């Protein structure tokens, strides 16, 4: 296996572990008592906030590439990946990067049984993607921003695939 292949394999493995922690809602510190997250449906204000974030990404895609509106489906991956690859948003632009997370979350929700809800946990209250009616959640809002801010590669096709694999594994564990 050449160096490039080993490097890619390591990055995919690292991404798998990162996605697994998002999927399983990990992040508890040692000694903390696990408390289940509280989920609530999106309010009108929450929905408006997510729509504003989607609009920001659509505006950037239209301005930079003349792209049409986002479809909230897998067809959006190419334009979202291009925005990331071309560094349309700098790593210091956390809000804008989180807007990309919302757009990517829409793709995830179109591919898997996920829906946007609000979650309240030990970190606060934020929008998240909830898997079915389980406590499994995907924190799509920060999935891209954290990687960009840490100078880690972002491959949305890999994240989509890995998320699907992790959800499948989680479903088997919780049956």
NORTA-V149541 format. One record per helix or strand of 2 or more residues. SS is the DSSP state (~ for helix, > for strand). FROM is the first residue (numbers start at 0). LEN is the number of residues. If there is no record, write none. Layout:
ss->SS from->FROM len->LEN
ss->SS from->FROM len->LEN
This chain:
ss->~ from->2 len->21
ss->> from->37 len->3
ss->~ from->43 len->22
ss->~ from->73 len->12
ss->~ from->93 len->18
ss->> from->113 len->8
ss->> from->123 len->8
ss->> from->136 len->2
ss->~ from->139 len->10
ss->~ from->155 len->18
